[in-house]
Amino acid sequence: MAAVPLPPLPQSPEGFSNPFLLNGPKGFAEFTPLPENDGTFVRLDLPDVPEECVRVCISGSKKAVIVYGEAPKVHAHDSSSRKYLTIIETVCTCCDFSSFTYQMSDGVLRLLLSKTSTDPSSCIPVLAFCYGEGLSGDNTDDHGKVYESKQLENGSLYVRLDMPGVPKDNFAVTVANGIVKVTGQAPSVSHDSAGRFYSGDVAMLSAPVNIPSRRIKTIAKNGVIRLLIPPL
């Protein structure tokens, strides 16, 4: 009999945006002022986006940094590709963005932004985010961005879940008493405020048995893990 998906219920009472996140920064984005060089560090979660599919630019007004990321369909059973658009604006009227550097790895974009100011004494180093994601397909509810599942004609269950920041070797899949669990450890990189730990039950087999995890085919990259769970 086929495995059945388990809904992505929050694993922690802390109100994390990702229901599989147990600890670490809560949001899809964070920024940290860097007083030592008058810059700003920005972390953006762009799960499934490879490095070559990210574009970053400063607007013509120099008041905003625009980030665009495209996550192509990796597997035939993905409901759709995904596109991300984030606009980071400076609230201070005396400041302009002057330059940036960035690093993209494991579904996370890390930016170092530099600004120039005409009146540093009155500058208020505040940024505003406009964070949007376009996602088409069957999963468009609150958790559709981070999770999807599909029963296949051959009896297998396909599951995709986002754990941005987790390297492909830091995912683990276990099966105990018929429950398929996925965990992932995302280390702190650059100026991240902390690392992140994800864990969640994603599927239930038709019988409360233990099976070797090697029977479940996994694809892990760009902060996303995909599972093909065969029927018993």
Buried (B, 14 or more C-beta within 10 A) or exposed (E): EBBEBBEBEBBBEEEBBBBBBBBBBBEBBBBEEBEEEBBBBBBBBBBBBBEEBBEBEBBEEBBBBBBBBBBEEBEEBBBBBBBBBBBBBBEBEBBBBEEBEBEBBBBBBBBBBBBEBEEEEEBEBEBEBEBEBEBEEEBEEEBBBBBBBBEBEEBBBBBBBBBBBBBBEBBBBEBEEBBBBBBBBBEEBEBBEEBBBBBBBBBBBEEEEEBEBEEBEBEBBBBBBBBBBBEB
